[in-house]
Each structure stands twice: as C-alpha cells, then as structure tokens.
Amino acid sequence: MNIRVVGVASAIEAIKRKGKMYEEKLAKVIPEAALNIQREAKHLAPIRTGNLRNSIQAELPERLRAYVKAYAPYAHFVEYGTSKMKARPYMRPAVEKERTRLKRLKLL
C-alpha cells in the first residue's frame, strides 16, 4: 500500500510565512508593551524621594525580548511588602493592565 501526500511543501511554506508575520507583529508590539509597563509602573510607584520611580527602566536586549526593572535596592519590599510594611504594588498592576490591553488586541 502506498500513500501519497500532496501539498506538504506548500503547507510548510504557509506556516513559515505565518510565523514570520507573527514575528514582525511581535517585534513592533513588544517594545511598545515594555514602554507602557514602564510608564504605568512609574505612575503607580509611591513617591517619597522619587528614587524608586526614577529607577524603573524598560530594556530591550533582543529583538523579541523586553524587561522592565526597578533598580532601587528596596523596590521588591515596596512591591511585595514586609512584615512591618504593607505591600504597595506598582509593577504587577502595570503588567496586568498591559496584559489586558494585549488580550484586547488578540496578541495573548
């Protein structure tokens, strides 16, 4: 018994084209999303000296990768709280807001 499959090469090419199209779309969306998260986190960060707010930076080390970091040494204490201080989240709400926006765009 012989089975002949027709159209496999064209199907593979179509998948590759879709992948490239998605990659191009993501290459535009990822930096925008990182900057939106940075902006919102800075807006939500509590201000005492301004150091925490000024330490929040978006980084784009690779084409399809981005990080938003708070470099103040106490940033995680503010975000998550301590046994003596209530949490004052600024990064997680910023990420959630952007996640909601991206879901509306059908990218997540």
Secondary structure, DSSP 8 states (H G I E B T S, - for coil): ------SHHHHHHHHHHHHHHHHHHHHHHHHHHHHHHHHHHHHHS--SSSHHHHHEEEEEEETTEEEEEE-STTHHHHHH--SSS----SHHHHHHHHHHHHHHTT--
